[in-house]
Amino acid sequence: MKVAILQFPGTNCEYDTQHAFESLGAQTEILWHKSETIPSDTDLLVIAGGFSYGDYLRSGAIAKFSPVMKAVTKYADNGGKVLGICNGFQVLTEAGLLPGALKRNENLHFISKYHHLKVINNDNIFLKKFNVGDILNIPIAHHDGNYYIDEAGLKELNDNNQILLKYCDENAEDKNPNGSVDSIAGICNKEKNIFGLMPHPERAMESLLGSDDGVKMLEGFLTA
């Protein structure tokens, strides 16, 4: 399987993402943001985390104008699988490829820690190796992870099983760490080929480092 990983000025998780997928046996390629095409043998396109263009204006707001994003949209419209992690999720919402928006954390602080997530829907390639209700321990690291969508949009997400993951630390004061609507941590599009989440599965690949719950997430793409 071939995984292409986008790199913008300010991206800082592309090599973690590359390492994660290569550890699962995938071939990878780092794709610079000025590329105007997606390699034809790409099975999965990943927009990695970081701070594209320094998060000026809004997170992901400048990245959506990069030349590669036209190719990303075409790739996705043709059914190609796309995964946006953290800043990648922000880029996908800014580009209109996923609904809603990511805004400043409710407490106005950068949050970096492990956090528990609940699997809400598994009828998709990303989470098919999990059961609904499974609890995962995945790191978060963001300043603008507060997912917002209006009531009509939230109803549509629920009706179409597009809500994938929710924050769920029941014993913590910050079980919803950033103030996201309905505690949403990850969603997909209606066609279930574009996925976005704020937590970092590529940082949860080895139990020695705190958790390997990210392995089954990424493996879902490799066993299609």
Disulfide bonds with the S-S distance in Angstrom:
none
